[in-house]
Amino acid sequence: MQRRIQIDAEGDILAAQLDTLRAEVAAYRNKTRRLSDDYLDLDLLDEQTRDVLGYVRADEIVLR
């Protein structure tokens, strides 16, 4: 009986992790689609460029 309870608890944990991973995959697919050749989201491209490369416009002030 105790083993069954452990297995059920482990199953619940794994199901929650699976839900989290599915949400992450969906977010990555969305971002990938928005940066694809068929559909280019310029706002997302600008956001990614700033984040990854650290670009800043001349008229902006950066606070750290």
PDB file of N, H, CA, C and O in Angstrom:
ATOM      1  N   MET A   1       0.818  -1.194   0.000  1.00  0.00           N
ATOM      2  CA  MET A   1       0.000   0.000   0.000  1.00  0.00           C
ATOM      3  C   MET A   1       0.866   1.264   0.000  1.00  0.00           C
ATOM      4  O   MET A   1       0.574   2.220  -0.718  1.00  0.00           O
ATOM      5  N   GLN A   2       1.922   1.264   0.801  1.00  0.00           N
ATOM      6  H   GLN A   2       2.159   0.487   1.384  1.00  0.00           H
ATOM      7  CA  GLN A   2       2.793   2.431   0.871  1.00  0.00           C
ATOM      8  C   GLN A   2       3.488   2.668  -0.470  1.00  0.00           C
ATOM      9  O   GLN A   2       3.644   3.809  -0.904  1.00  0.00           O
ATOM     10  N   ARG A   3       3.898   1.595  -1.112  1.00  0.00           N
ATOM     11  H   ARG A   3       3.771   0.668  -0.759  1.00  0.00           H
ATOM     12  CA  ARG A   3       4.565   1.709  -2.414  1.00  0.00           C
ATOM     13  C   ARG A   3       3.626   2.329  -3.442  1.00  0.00           C
ATOM     14  O   ARG A   3       4.048   3.132  -4.274  1.00  0.00           O
ATOM     15  N   ARG A   4       2.357   1.954  -3.378  1.00  0.00           N
ATOM     16  H   ARG A   4       2.015   1.302  -2.702  1.00  0.00           H
ATOM     17  CA  ARG A   4       1.364   2.496  -4.304  1.00  0.00           C
ATOM     18  C   ARG A   4       1.213   4.002  -4.109  1.00  0.00           C
ATOM     19  O   ARG A   4       1.090   4.744  -5.084  1.00  0.00           O
ATOM     20  N   ILE A   5       1.223   4.449  -2.876  1.00  0.00           N
ATOM     21  H   ILE A   5       1.323   3.846  -2.084  1.00  0.00           H
ATOM     22  CA  ILE A   5       1.120   5.874  -2.570  1.00  0.00           C
ATOM     23  C   ILE A   5       2.336   6.617  -3.115  1.00  0.00           C
ATOM     24  O   ILE A   5       2.202   7.713  -3.658  1.00  0.00           O
ATOM     25  N   GLN A   6       3.516   6.028  -2.974  1.00  0.00           N
ATOM     26  H   GLN A   6       3.626   5.138  -2.533  1.00  0.00           H
ATOM     27  CA  GLN A   6       4.738   6.636  -3.502  1.00  0.00           C
ATOM     28  C   GLN A   6       4.683   6.751  -5.016  1.00  0.00           C
ATOM     29  O   GLN A   6       5.055   7.776  -5.587  1.00  0.00           O
ATOM     30  N   ILE A   7       4.217   5.695  -5.656  1.00  0.00           N
ATOM     31  H   ILE A   7       3.915   4.862  -5.192  1.00  0.00           H
ATOM     32  CA  ILE A   7       4.121   5.690  -7.121  1.00  0.00           C
ATOM     33  C   ILE A   7       3.123   6.744  -7.586  1.00  0.00           C
ATOM     34  O   ILE A   7       3.385   7.453  -8.558  1.00  0.00           O
ATOM     35  N   ASP A   8       1.991   6.856  -6.911  1.00  0.00           N
ATOM     36  H   ASP A   8       1.779   6.280  -6.122  1.00  0.00           H
ATOM     37  CA  ASP A   8       0.997   7.869  -7.268  1.00  0.00           C
ATOM     38  C   ASP A   8       1.560   9.279  -7.095  1.00  0.00           C
ATOM     39  O   ASP A   8       1.336  10.147  -7.939  1.00  0.00           O
ATOM     40  N   ALA A   9       2.290   9.507  -6.002  1.00  0.00           N
ATOM     41  H   ALA A   9       2.472   8.802  -5.317  1.00  0.00           H
ATOM     42  CA  ALA A   9       2.879  10.822  -5.760  1.00  0.00           C
ATOM     43  C   ALA A   9       3.923  11.151  -6.822  1.00  0.00           C
ATOM     44  O   ALA A   9       3.993  12.276  -7.318  1.00  0.00           O
ATOM     45  N   GLU A  10       4.726  10.154  -7.159  1.00  0.00           N
ATOM     46  H   GLU A  10       4.669   9.241  -6.757  1.00  0.00           H
ATOM     47  CA  GLU A  10       5.736  10.351  -8.207  1.00  0.00           C
ATOM     48  C   GLU A  10       5.076  10.630  -9.548  1.00  0.00           C
ATOM     49  O   GLU A  10       5.557  11.457 -10.323  1.00  0.00           O
ATOM     50  N   GLY A  11       3.980   9.945  -9.819  1.00  0.00           N
ATOM     51  H   GLY A  11       3.588   9.274  -9.190  1.00  0.00           H
ATOM     52  CA  GLY A  11       3.234  10.174 -11.059  1.00  0.00           C
ATOM     53  C   GLY A  11       2.687  11.588 -11.132  1.00  0.00           C
ATOM     54  O   GLY A  11       2.696  12.210 -12.195  1.00  0.00           O
ATOM     55  N   ASP A  12       2.206  12.102  -9.995  1.00  0.00           N
ATOM     56  H   ASP A  12       2.198  11.597  -9.132  1.00  0.00           H
ATOM     57  CA  ASP A  12       1.694  13.471  -9.954  1.00  0.00           C
ATOM     58  C   ASP A  12       2.814  14.480 -10.218  1.00  0.00           C
ATOM     59  O   ASP A  12       2.616  15.462 -10.934  1.00  0.00           O
ATOM     60  N   ILE A  13       3.977  14.234  -9.641  1.00  0.00           N
ATOM     61  H   ILE A  13       4.138  13.437  -9.060  1.00  0.00           H
ATOM     62  CA  ILE A  13       5.128  15.124  -9.851  1.00  0.00           C
ATOM     63  C   ILE A  13       5.541  15.109 -11.316  1.00  0.00           C
ATOM     64  O   ILE A  13       5.786  16.158 -11.911  1.00  0.00           O
ATOM     65  N   LEU A  14       5.617  13.914 -11.890  1.00  0.00           N
ATOM     66  H   LEU A  14       5.418  13.062 -11.406  1.00  0.00           H
ATOM     67  CA  LEU A  14       6.008  13.807 -13.292  1.00  0.00           C
ATOM     68  C   LEU A  14       4.979  14.441 -14.216  1.00  0.00           C
ATOM     69  O   LEU A  14       5.345  15.039 -15.228  1.00  0.00           O
ATOM     70  N   ALA A  15       3.702  14.319 -13.885  1.00  0.00           N
ATOM     71  H   ALA A  15       3.405  13.834 -13.063  1.00  0.00           H
ATOM     72  CA  ALA A  15       2.656  14.946 -14.699  1.00  0.00           C
ATOM     73  C   ALA A  15       2.787  16.466 -14.659  1.00  0.00           C
ATOM     74  O   ALA A  15       2.605  17.133 -15.678  1.00  0.00           O
ATOM     75  N   ALA A  16       3.101  17.013 -13.489  1.00  0.00           N
ATOM     76  H   ALA A  16       3.249  16.471 -12.661  1.00  0.00           H
ATOM     77  CA  ALA A  16       3.292  18.466 -13.371  1.00  0.00           C
ATOM     78  C   ALA A  16       4.512  18.913 -14.175  1.00  0.00           C
ATOM     79  O   ALA A  16       4.478  19.950 -14.838  1.00  0.00           O
ATOM     80  N   GLN A  17       5.584  18.131 -14.114  1.00  0.00           N
ATOM     81  H   GLN A  17       5.612  17.289 -13.575  1.00  0.00           H
ATOM     82  CA  GLN A  17       6.779  18.464 -14.894  1.00  0.00           C
ATOM     83  C   GLN A  17       6.488  18.403 -16.390  1.00  0.00           C
ATOM     84  O   GLN A  17       6.978  19.232 -17.157  1.00  0.00           O
ATOM     85  N   LEU A  18       5.697  17.427 -16.798  1.00  0.00           N
ATOM     86  H   LEU A  18       5.300  16.753 -16.175  1.00  0.00           H
ATOM     87  CA  LEU A  18       5.325  17.297 -18.207  1.00  0.00           C
ATOM     88  C   LEU A  18       4.516  18.510 -18.664  1.00  0.00           C
ATOM     89  O   LEU A  18       4.734  19.026 -19.760  1.00  0.00           O
ATOM     90  N   ASP A  19       3.592  18.959 -17.831  1.00  0.00           N
ATOM     91  H   ASP A  19       3.416  18.539 -16.941  1.00  0.00           H
ATOM     92  CA  ASP A  19       2.806  20.152 -18.174  1.00  0.00           C
ATOM     93  C   ASP A  19       3.707  21.374 -18.335  1.00  0.00           C
ATOM     94  O   ASP A  19       3.528  22.170 -19.256  1.00  0.00           O
ATOM     95  N   THR A  20       4.668  21.513 -17.439  1.00  0.00           N
ATOM     96  H   THR A  20       4.814  20.866 -16.691  1.00  0.00           H
ATOM     97  CA  THR A  20       5.609  22.632 -17.514  1.00  0.00           C
ATOM     98  C   THR A  20       6.424  22.564 -18.801  1.00  0.00           C
ATOM     99  O   THR A  20       6.596  23.573 -19.484  1.00  0.00           O
ATOM    100  N   LEU A  21       6.920  21.386 -19.128  1.00  0.00           N
ATOM    101  H   LEU A  21       6.780  20.566 -18.572  1.00  0.00           H
ATOM    102  CA  LEU A  21       7.714  21.221 -20.347  1.00  0.00           C
ATOM    103  C   LEU A  21       6.881  21.468 -21.596  1.00  0.00           C
ATOM    104  O   LEU A  21       7.371  22.045 -22.566  1.00  0.00           O
ATOM    105  N   ARG A  22       5.642  21.040 -21.578  1.00  0.00           N
ATOM    106  H   ARG A  22       5.244  20.570 -20.789  1.00  0.00           H
ATOM    107  CA  ARG A  22       4.763  21.291 -22.734  1.00  0.00           C
ATOM    108  C   ARG A  22       4.543  22.785 -22.929  1.00  0.00           C
ATOM    109  O   ARG A  22       4.522  23.266 -24.062  1.00  0.00           O
ATOM    110  N   ALA A  23       4.380  23.512 -21.846  1.00  0.00           N
ATOM    111  H   ALA A  23       4.398  23.121 -20.926  1.00  0.00           H
ATOM    112  CA  ALA A  23       4.201  24.964 -21.940  1.00  0.00           C
ATOM    113  C   ALA A  23       5.468  25.624 -22.483  1.00  0.00           C
ATOM    114  O   ALA A  23       5.387  26.544 -23.297  1.00  0.00           O
ATOM    115  N   GLU A  24       6.633  25.162 -22.041  1.00  0.00           N
ATOM    116  H   GLU A  24       6.699  24.414 -21.380  1.00  0.00           H
ATOM    117  CA  GLU A  24       7.900  25.705 -22.545  1.00  0.00           C
ATOM    118  C   GLU A  24       8.057  25.436 -24.034  1.00  0.00           C
ATOM    119  O   GLU A  24       8.469  26.318 -24.788  1.00  0.00           O
ATOM    120  N   VAL A  25       7.729  24.218 -24.459  1.00  0.00           N
ATOM    121  H   VAL A  25       7.394  23.502 -23.847  1.00  0.00           H
ATOM    122  CA  VAL A  25       7.830  23.860 -25.875  1.00  0.00           C
ATOM    123  C   VAL A  25       6.889  24.733 -26.702  1.00  0.00           C
ATOM    124  O   VAL A  25       7.261  25.208 -27.775  1.00  0.00           O
ATOM    125  N   ALA A  26       5.685  24.942 -26.209  1.00  0.00           N
ATOM    126  H   ALA A  26       5.383  24.556 -25.337  1.00  0.00           H
ATOM    127  CA  ALA A  26       4.722  25.795 -26.921  1.00  0.00           C
ATOM    128  C   ALA A  26       5.257  27.218 -27.049  1.00  0.00           C
ATOM    129  O   ALA A  26       5.118  27.844 -28.100  1.00  0.00           O
ATOM    130  N   ALA A  27       5.865  27.726 -25.990  1.00  0.00           N
ATOM    131  H   ALA A  27       5.978  27.217 -25.136  1.00  0.00           H
ATOM    132  CA  ALA A  27       6.421  29.087 -26.030  1.00  0.00           C
ATOM    133  C   ALA A  27       7.570  29.170 -27.037  1.00  0.00           C
ATOM    134  O   ALA A  27       7.666  30.139 -27.790  1.00  0.00           O
ATOM    135  N   TYR A  28       8.439  28.161 -27.053  1.00  0.00           N
ATOM    136  H   TYR A  28       8.362  27.373 -26.442  1.00  0.00           H
ATOM    137  CA  TYR A  28       9.553  28.156 -28.011  1.00  0.00           C
ATOM    138  C   TYR A  28       9.043  28.037 -29.440  1.00  0.00           C
ATOM    139  O   TYR A  28       9.567  28.694 -30.340  1.00  0.00           O
ATOM    140  N   ARG A  29       8.032  27.211 -29.659  1.00  0.00           N
ATOM    141  H   ARG A  29       7.607  26.677 -28.928  1.00  0.00           H
ATOM    142  CA  ARG A  29       7.460  27.083 -31.011  1.00  0.00           C
ATOM    143  C   ARG A  29       6.860  28.402 -31.468  1.00  0.00           C
ATOM    144  O   ARG A  29       7.020  28.800 -32.621  1.00  0.00           O
ATOM    145  N   ASN A  30       6.168  29.078 -30.557  1.00  0.00           N
ATOM    146  H   ASN A  30       6.038  28.754 -29.620  1.00  0.00           H
ATOM    147  CA  ASN A  30       5.580  30.375 -30.880  1.00  0.00           C
ATOM    148  C   ASN A  30       6.662  31.384 -31.243  1.00  0.00           C
ATOM    149  O   ASN A  30       6.548  32.098 -32.240  1.00  0.00           O
ATOM    150  N   LYS A  31       7.712  31.437 -30.428  1.00  0.00           N
ATOM    151  H   LYS A  31       7.805  30.857 -29.619  1.00  0.00           H
ATOM    152  CA  LYS A  31       8.798  32.387 -30.685  1.00  0.00           C
ATOM    153  C   LYS A  31       9.504  32.048 -32.001  1.00  0.00           C
ATOM    154  O   LYS A  31       9.851  32.944 -32.771  1.00  0.00           O
ATOM    155  N   THR A  32       9.715  30.762 -32.255  1.00  0.00           N
ATOM    156  H   THR A  32       9.433  30.034 -31.630  1.00  0.00           H
ATOM    157  CA  THR A  32      10.356  30.331 -33.491  1.00  0.00           C
ATOM    158  C   THR A  32       9.515  30.719 -34.702  1.00  0.00           C
ATOM    159  O   THR A  32      10.046  31.187 -35.709  1.00  0.00           O
ATOM    160  N   ARG A  33       8.203  30.521 -34.599  1.00  0.00           N
ATOM    161  H   ARG A  33       7.773  30.141 -33.780  1.00  0.00           H
ATOM    162  CA  ARG A  33       7.309  30.885 -35.698  1.00  0.00           C
ATOM    163  C   ARG A  33       7.342  32.390 -35.925  1.00  0.00           C
ATOM    164  O   ARG A  33       7.336  32.845 -37.069  1.00  0.00           O
ATOM    165  N   ARG A  34       7.376  33.163 -34.849  1.00  0.00           N
ATOM    166  H   ARG A  34       7.381  32.793 -33.920  1.00  0.00           H
ATOM    167  CA  ARG A  34       7.365  34.620 -34.960  1.00  0.00           C
ATOM    168  C   ARG A  34       8.673  35.173 -35.509  1.00  0.00           C
ATOM    169  O   ARG A  34       8.722  36.329 -35.931  1.00  0.00           O
ATOM    170  N   LEU A  35       9.728  34.375 -35.512  1.00  0.00           N
ATOM    171  H   LEU A  35       9.689  33.437 -35.169  1.00  0.00           H
ATOM    172  CA  LEU A  35      11.007  34.807 -36.078  1.00  0.00           C
ATOM    173  C   LEU A  35      11.346  34.064 -37.365  1.00  0.00           C
ATOM    174  O   LEU A  35      12.491  34.096 -37.815  1.00  0.00           O
ATOM    175  N   SER A  36      10.363  33.396 -37.961  1.00  0.00           N
ATOM    176  H   SER A  36       9.433  33.370 -37.595  1.00  0.00           H
ATOM    177  CA  SER A  36      10.615  32.609 -39.168  1.00  0.00           C
ATOM    178  C   SER A  36      10.549  33.475 -40.421  1.00  0.00           C
ATOM    179  O   SER A  36      10.164  34.643 -40.365  1.00  0.00           O
ATOM    180  N   ASP A  37      10.927  32.889 -41.542  1.00  0.00           N
ATOM    181  H   ASP A  37      11.239  31.940 -41.588  1.00  0.00           H
ATOM    182  CA  ASP A  37      10.889  33.594 -42.824  1.00  0.00           C
ATOM    183  C   ASP A  37       9.457  33.901 -43.259  1.00  0.00           C
ATOM    184  O   ASP A  37       9.209  34.909 -43.922  1.00  0.00           O
ATOM    185  N   ASP A  38       8.515  33.029 -42.885  1.00  0.00           N
ATOM    186  H   ASP A  38       8.717  32.211 -42.347  1.00  0.00           H
ATOM    187  CA  ASP A  38       7.122  33.213 -43.298  1.00  0.00           C
ATOM    188  C   ASP A  38       6.422  34.329 -42.530  1.00  0.00           C
ATOM    189  O   ASP A  38       5.508  34.971 -43.047  1.00  0.00           O
ATOM    190  N   TYR A  39       6.860  34.553 -41.292  1.00  0.00           N
ATOM    191  H   TYR A  39       7.603  34.031 -40.872  1.00  0.00           H
ATOM    192  CA  TYR A  39       6.211  35.542 -40.436  1.00  0.00           C
ATOM    193  C   TYR A  39       7.270  36.150 -39.535  1.00  0.00           C
ATOM    194  O   TYR A  39       7.834  35.459 -38.686  1.00  0.00           O
ATOM    195  N   LEU A  40       7.542  37.412 -39.707  1.00  0.00           N
ATOM    196  H   LEU A  40       7.084  37.973 -40.397  1.00  0.00           H
ATOM    197  CA  LEU A  40       8.599  38.055 -38.922  1.00  0.00           C
ATOM    198  C   LEU A  40       7.990  39.133 -38.033  1.00  0.00           C
ATOM    199  O   LEU A  40       7.459  40.128 -38.524  1.00  0.00           O
ATOM    200  N   ASP A  41       8.071  38.928 -36.738  1.00  0.00           N
ATOM    201  H   ASP A  41       8.502  38.119 -36.339  1.00  0.00           H
ATOM    202  CA  ASP A  41       7.589  39.881 -35.744  1.00  0.00           C
ATOM    203  C   ASP A  41       8.757  40.823 -35.419  1.00  0.00           C
ATOM    204  O   ASP A  41       9.679  40.455 -34.691  1.00  0.00           O
ATOM    205  N   LEU A  42       8.701  42.028 -35.962  1.00  0.00           N
ATOM    206  H   LEU A  42       7.952  42.327 -36.553  1.00  0.00           H
ATOM    207  CA  LEU A  42       9.808  42.968 -35.807  1.00  0.00           C
ATOM    208  C   LEU A  42      10.011  43.391 -34.355  1.00  0.00           C
ATOM    209  O   LEU A  42      11.143  43.642 -33.940  1.00  0.00           O
ATOM    210  N   ASP A  43       8.940  43.474 -33.583  1.00  0.00           N
ATOM    211  H   ASP A  43       8.021  43.271 -33.920  1.00  0.00           H
ATOM    212  CA  ASP A  43       9.079  43.816 -32.165  1.00  0.00           C
ATOM    213  C   ASP A  43       9.840  42.727 -31.411  1.00  0.00           C
ATOM    214  O   ASP A  43      10.705  43.026 -30.588  1.00  0.00           O
ATOM    215  N   LEU A  44       9.520  41.475 -31.691  1.00  0.00           N
ATOM    216  H   LEU A  44       8.817  41.232 -32.360  1.00  0.00           H
ATOM    217  CA  LEU A  44      10.229  40.371 -31.046  1.00  0.00           C
ATOM    218  C   LEU A  44      11.683  40.336 -31.501  1.00  0.00           C
ATOM    219  O   LEU A  44      12.581  40.091 -30.696  1.00  0.00           O
ATOM    220  N   LEU A  45      11.916  40.577 -32.773  1.00  0.00           N
ATOM    221  H   LEU A  45      11.186  40.776 -33.428  1.00  0.00           H
ATOM    222  CA  LEU A  45      13.281  40.616 -33.290  1.00  0.00           C
ATOM    223  C   LEU A  45      14.092  41.711 -32.590  1.00  0.00           C
ATOM    224  O   LEU A  45      15.242  41.491 -32.209  1.00  0.00           O
ATOM    225  N   ASP A  46      13.495  42.870 -32.427  1.00  0.00           N
ATOM    226  H   ASP A  46      12.561  43.048 -32.737  1.00  0.00           H
ATOM    227  CA  ASP A  46      14.155  43.974 -31.728  1.00  0.00           C
ATOM    228  C   ASP A  46      14.443  43.596 -30.272  1.00  0.00           C
ATOM    229  O   ASP A  46      15.533  43.853 -29.760  1.00  0.00           O
ATOM    230  N   GLU A  47      13.470  42.991 -29.622  1.00  0.00           N
ATOM    231  H   GLU A  47      12.585  42.781 -30.037  1.00  0.00           H
ATOM    232  CA  GLU A  47      13.643  42.561 -28.226  1.00  0.00           C
ATOM    233  C   GLU A  47      14.780  41.550 -28.094  1.00  0.00           C
ATOM    234  O   GLU A  47      15.610  41.663 -27.193  1.00  0.00           O
ATOM    235  N   GLN A  48      14.819  40.567 -28.985  1.00  0.00           N
ATOM    236  H   GLN A  48      14.145  40.475 -29.717  1.00  0.00           H
ATOM    237  CA  GLN A  48      15.858  39.546 -28.939  1.00  0.00           C
ATOM    238  C   GLN A  48      17.232  40.136 -29.233  1.00  0.00           C
ATOM    239  O   GLN A  48      18.220  39.763 -28.601  1.00  0.00           O
ATOM    240  N   THR A  49      17.294  41.048 -30.185  1.00  0.00           N
ATOM    241  H   THR A  49      16.491  41.350 -30.699  1.00  0.00           H
ATOM    242  CA  THR A  49      18.563  41.690 -30.526  1.00  0.00           C
ATOM    243  C   THR A  49      19.110  42.460 -29.336  1.00  0.00           C
ATOM    244  O   THR A  49      20.301  42.386 -29.033  1.00  0.00           O
ATOM    245  N   ARG A  50      18.248  43.191 -28.673  1.00  0.00           N
ATOM    246  H   ARG A  50      17.281  43.251 -28.919  1.00  0.00           H
ATOM    247  CA  ARG A  50      18.662  43.954 -27.506  1.00  0.00           C
ATOM    248  C   ARG A  50      19.122  43.034 -26.379  1.00  0.00           C
ATOM    249  O   ARG A  50      20.132  43.293 -25.725  1.00  0.00           O
ATOM    250  N   ASP A  51      18.370  41.958 -26.160  1.00  0.00           N
ATOM    251  H   ASP A  51      17.549  41.748 -26.691  1.00  0.00           H
ATOM    252  CA  ASP A  51      18.681  41.046 -25.070  1.00  0.00           C
ATOM    253  C   ASP A  51      19.974  40.276 -25.321  1.00  0.00           C
ATOM    254  O   ASP A  51      20.837  40.207 -24.447  1.00  0.00           O
ATOM    255  N   VAL A  52      20.106  39.709 -26.489  1.00  0.00           N
ATOM    256  H   VAL A  52      19.405  39.765 -27.200  1.00  0.00           H
ATOM    257  CA  VAL A  52      21.254  38.848 -26.791  1.00  0.00           C
ATOM    258  C   VAL A  52      22.516  39.655 -27.071  1.00  0.00           C
ATOM    259  O   VAL A  52      23.589  39.335 -26.559  1.00  0.00           O
ATOM    260  N   LEU A  53      22.389  40.694 -27.879  1.00  0.00           N
ATOM    261  H   LEU A  53      21.518  40.954 -28.295  1.00  0.00           H
ATOM    262  CA  LEU A  53      23.566  41.449 -28.300  1.00  0.00           C
ATOM    263  C   LEU A  53      23.816  42.704 -27.473  1.00  0.00           C
ATOM    264  O   LEU A  53      24.871  43.325 -27.595  1.00  0.00           O
ATOM    265  N   GLY A  54      22.861  43.078 -26.639  1.00  0.00           N
ATOM    266  H   GLY A  54      22.004  42.574 -26.541  1.00  0.00           H
ATOM    267  CA  GLY A  54      23.036  44.254 -25.801  1.00  0.00           C
ATOM    268  C   GLY A  54      22.925  45.562 -26.561  1.00  0.00           C
ATOM    269  O   GLY A  54      23.508  46.568 -26.157  1.00  0.00           O
ATOM    270  N   TYR A  55      22.179  45.556 -27.662  1.00  0.00           N
ATOM    271  H   TYR A  55      21.705  44.739 -27.990  1.00  0.00           H
ATOM    272  CA  TYR A  55      22.045  46.787 -28.444  1.00  0.00           C
ATOM    273  C   TYR A  55      21.166  47.800 -27.723  1.00  0.00           C
ATOM    274  O   TYR A  55      20.204  47.436 -27.047  1.00  0.00           O
ATOM    275  N   VAL A  56      21.513  49.084 -27.877  1.00  0.00           N
ATOM    276  H   VAL A  56      22.294  49.379 -28.426  1.00  0.00           H
ATOM    277  CA  VAL A  56      20.774  50.185 -27.307  1.00  0.00           C
ATOM    278  C   VAL A  56      20.742  51.295 -28.342  1.00  0.00           C
ATOM    279  O   VAL A  56      21.735  51.538 -29.028  1.00  0.00           O
ATOM    280  N   ARG A  57      19.609  51.966 -28.457  1.00  0.00           N
ATOM    281  H   ARG A  57      18.802  51.769 -27.900  1.00  0.00           H
ATOM    282  CA  ARG A  57      19.521  53.104 -29.375  1.00  0.00           C
ATOM    283  C   ARG A  57      20.239  54.301 -28.785  1.00  0.00           C
ATOM    284  O   ARG A  57      20.415  54.391 -27.570  1.00  0.00           O
ATOM    285  N   ALA A  58      20.652  55.214 -29.639  1.00  0.00           N
ATOM    286  H   ALA A  58      20.509  55.141 -30.626  1.00  0.00           H
ATOM    287  CA  ALA A  58      21.404  56.392 -29.210  1.00  0.00           C
ATOM    288  C   ALA A  58      20.589  57.288 -28.284  1.00  0.00           C
ATOM    289  O   ALA A  58      21.157  57.974 -27.435  1.00  0.00           O
ATOM    290  N   ASP A  59      19.265  57.291 -28.437  1.00  0.00           N
ATOM    291  H   ASP A  59      18.803  56.734 -29.127  1.00  0.00           H
ATOM    292  CA  ASP A  59      18.425  58.174 -27.634  1.00  0.00           C
ATOM    293  C   ASP A  59      17.911  57.517 -26.354  1.00  0.00           C
ATOM    294  O   ASP A  59      17.033  58.074 -25.695  1.00  0.00           O
ATOM    295  N   GLU A  60      18.430  56.356 -25.990  1.00  0.00           N
ATOM    296  H   GLU A  60      19.143  55.904 -26.525  1.00  0.00           H
ATOM    297  CA  GLU A  60      17.969  55.639 -24.797  1.00  0.00           C
ATOM    298  C   GLU A  60      18.976  55.771 -23.657  1.00  0.00           C
ATOM    299  O   GLU A  60      20.176  55.942 -23.871  1.00  0.00           O
ATOM    300  N   ILE A  61      18.448  55.686 -22.454  1.00  0.00           N
ATOM    301  H   ILE A  61      17.473  55.546 -22.281  1.00  0.00           H
ATOM    302  CA  ILE A  61      19.270  55.692 -21.253  1.00  0.00           C
ATOM    303  C   ILE A  61      19.143  54.317 -20.601  1.00  0.00           C
ATOM    304  O   ILE A  61      18.037  53.814 -20.408  1.00  0.00           O
ATOM    305  N   VAL A  62      20.264  53.725 -20.270  1.00  0.00           N
ATOM    306  H   VAL A  62      21.163  54.134 -20.427  1.00  0.00           H
ATOM    307  CA  VAL A  62      20.262  52.394 -19.662  1.00  0.00           C
ATOM    308  C   VAL A  62      20.595  52.511 -18.195  1.00  0.00           C
ATOM    309  O   VAL A  62      21.607  53.103 -17.822  1.00  0.00           O
ATOM    310  N   LEU A  63      19.738  51.942 -17.358  1.00  0.00           N
ATOM    311  H   LEU A  63      18.915  51.461 -17.661  1.00  0.00           H
ATOM    312  CA  LEU A  63      19.972  51.919 -15.918  1.00  0.00           C
ATOM    313  C   LEU A  63      20.362  50.511 -15.507  1.00  0.00           C
ATOM    314  O   LEU A  63      19.725  49.539 -15.915  1.00  0.00           O
ATOM    315  N   ARG A  64      21.397  50.401 -14.707  1.00  0.00           N
ATOM    316  H   ARG A  64      21.914  51.190 -14.375  1.00  0.00           H
ATOM    317  CA  ARG A  64      21.843  49.084 -14.243  1.00  0.00           C
ATOM    318  C   ARG A  64      21.841  49.011 -12.761  1.00  0.00           C
ATOM    319  O   ARG A  64      22.188  47.975 -12.193  1.00  0.00           O
TER     320      ARG A  64
END
